[in-house]
Amino acid sequence: MTTARRLQILIGLVIALGLPFAHLGDLGKKYSGLGPLWGGEAVWWGLFVVVLLYVLLVERRSLSSLHFVRPRVMDLVAGAIAAIVVIVGIGVMFNFVLPALHLTVTQRLSALMSAPFLFRVLLVTRAAFVEETLFRGYGFERITELTGSAGLAAIVTFALFTLAHYSSGGWGQVLIAAWGGFVITALFVWRRNLWANILCHWLTDAAGFLLLPMAPHH
């Protein structure tokens, strides 16, 4: 690998794995002019576009290098099964682990549930596409390429994905993200298909942010 190629990857990793820690949502809410809800989401989508353009125009590679490739049936089945595993695990954490550790994410959840349904749909979709592209598609693949170690890539991206959730919900959210991140990272290592990960992530978040608020009406 040439020095120029290494530098390209390092810059890309700073963009994909570093900027999520720069409070982009808060910056979007304050300075985008789109308001406290839509402004934050717009900035995250902007980062998504920047990473894709970086791959296409700077690295001059196709999006298949991020494993944005056509999913096979088993990829989608694996994504759906992984989502069920994550959802069940989160249920156990909410009912047993978080209370035992005196942790909560209730305030964060209440704020999200009070938001319009359309916003929550966009939030779930953004989280699935943007986070999976940054951490798994770009982060995992480029760290693997740079170091030659998929194991190191899995550890680094899992840790960063988990810690990135601290600002949005404290340590309770970190534990939930750690469980989800573990399963989703394992899914990517197994299937190497970003659509499977996006499906898993979307279904997991949809279960919490789109379906559960309707539960009392059933």
Secondary structure, DSSP 4 states (H G I P E B T S, - for coil): --HHHHHHHHHHHIIIIIGGGS-HHHHHHHHSSSHHHHHHHHHHHHHHHHHHHIIIIIS---GGGGT--PPPHHHHHHHHHHHHHHHHHHHHIIIIIHHHTT---HHHHHHHHTS-HHHHHHHHHHIIIIIIIIIIIIIIHHHHHHHS-HHHHHHHHHHHHHHTTHHHHHHHHHHHHHHHHHHHHHHHHHH--HHHHHHHHHHHHHIIIIIGGGGGG-
